[in-house]
Amino acid sequence: MPTQQPAGLATHAFAQLRDAIIGGELAPGEPLYEIHLASQLGMSRTPIREALKLLAQDGYVELLPTRGYTVPKRSHDDIREFFELRAILEAGASRHAALRATDAEIAQLEKLSERYEREKNDEKWNQLGHEFHSLIIAAARNSRLATMLNSLNTQIVISRRSVARAADAGRRATAIRDHRAILDAIKARDDVRAEKLAGEHVWRSYETTLKSYSPDLFVSKKIR
């Protein structure tokens, strides 16, 4: 068989390291050394170096001056800033989706929403939620907005990973209700309502995240 080229190896290394970060195998604040990663993945340092550069561009790792790369470790302010921006962008995406989504996209959103309501497995449930929002973003027909949200959601996924919990019945019911309401607004071509509902949905997601980080602080203070 032909030898795999560095570009292919770099892509492979990128995928493996990204999954390890999202899955929690590489912890926040953990330094990433090319030589160790190369040994673990069974390849030379060159594709590892290329993969780390790509991971840094997408926000999965941070480049530290003279110290190499590390998995991001986020503060409460970082989380707040991520969600403030996400609320603005996803609200805008939902508004434009209400104006621009095709009938086929709305039908697909309906199917995703129905599957989301029935799914019991937490991992699959979260994935369906991600697909629902991704389709709304695609239906907004704004590639720059989509790029910004993709990068932002990467930061949120990494930040939430260490405090992730299984969805309780209350959270599930609220998320399902939110998705259905957003879908109904898009179906009705009500851009103002879709925008409002999407923004509120993001803030509820922020509340869930903040509760996981600092439950005592959440009880005593409002998030905004």
Stockholm file with secondary structure:
# STOCKHOLM 1.0

chainA/1-224         MPTQQPAGLATHAFAQLRDAIIGGELAPGEPLYEIHLASQLGMSRTPIREALKLLAQDGYVELLPTRGYTVPKRSHDDIREFFELRAILEAGASRHAALRATDAEIAQLEKLSERYEREKNDEKWNQLGHEFHSLIIAAARNSRLATMLNSLNTQIVISRRSVARAADAGRRATAIRDHRAILDAIKARDDVRAEKLAGEHVWRSYETTLKSYSPDLFVSKKIR
#=GR chainA/1-224 SS CCCCCHHHHHHHHHHHHHHHHHTTSSCTTCEECHHHHHHHHTSCHHHHHHHHHHHHHTTSSEEETTTEEECCCCCHHHHHHHHHHHHHHHHHHHHHHHHHCCHHHHHHHHHHHHHHHHCCCHHHHHHHHHHHHHHHHHHTTCHHHHHHHHHHHHHHHHHHHTTCCCCCHHHHHHHHHHHHHHHHHHHTTCHHHHHHHHHHHHHHHHHHHHHHHCHHHHHHSCCC
#=GC SS_cons         CCCCCHHHHHHHHHHHHHHHHHTTSSCTTCEECHHHHHHHHTSCHHHHHHHHHHHHHTTSSEEETTTEEECCCCCHHHHHHHHHHHHHHHHHHHHHHHHHCCHHHHHHHHHHHHHHHHCCCHHHHHHHHHHHHHHHHHHTTCHHHHHHHHHHHHHHHHHHHTTCCCCCHHHHHHHHHHHHHHHHHHHTTCHHHHHHHHHHHHHHHHHHHHHHHCHHHHHHSCCC
//
